[in-house]
Amino acid sequence: MKPSEIRDLKTEEIQTKLADAREELMNLRFQQVNGQLTDTSRLRAIRRDIARYLTLLGERAAETEGVA
């Protein structure tokens, strides 16, 4: 997802997507360890998505606190 698409989502939706992405990353890691993972670029993409979600959630938290 692009950052602009993520910004349009509600905070609860972002948190749900974050949980889903973390679960997918865990599953991909298990597949990698077992030698079943064929598309290793997906690991990098998921990690970046998680970072995007966390960054945006942090920005929103800072806005509500009045820091930003």
N, C-alpha and C positions, 0 to 999 in steps of 0.2 A: 504494500500500500504506500501511496505517496503521503508525505506529511500533510499536504493540504486536505487530502481525503480523511486523514485521521483527525484533524482539527475540527472537522464538521460533525464528528461523533460526540455523543454524550459521554461523560466521565464513566458512567456505569458500563457503557458499551466498550470503552477502551479497556477497562479493567477485565471484562470478560474476554476480550481478544488477547490480552496479556496472559491470562491464565491458560487459554487455549494454545498460545504460542509456546509457553513454557512446557506444556504437556507434549506438544509435538516435538520440541527440541529433545526432551527426554527420550521419546520413542526413537527419534533418529539416532541418538547416541547409542541406544541399545542395538539398533540395526547395524551401526558401524562396528561395534564391538563383535557382533556375531558374524560379520562379513556379508551381511545381506544388503547393505546400503550401496546403491549404484550411483545416485546423484548426490555427490558430496557437497556440491555448491548450495544445496538446500540448507545445510547447517549454517553457513555464513549468512544466508538470507534471513533465516529465522532469528539468528542472534541480532542482526541489525534491526529487524522489526521490533524485537523486545526492547532494544535500546531506544527506538523511536517512541514506543508507548511509554516507557519510563520517563523519557525526557519531557514529553507533553504532559504527563501527569504531574511531574515536578513543577513545570511552568504554571499549571493551573493551581497547584497548592500554594505557590508563591504569590499568585494573584489574589487568592482569597485571604492570605495573610497580610496583604498590602505591602509586601517586600518589593515586588517588581514595580 
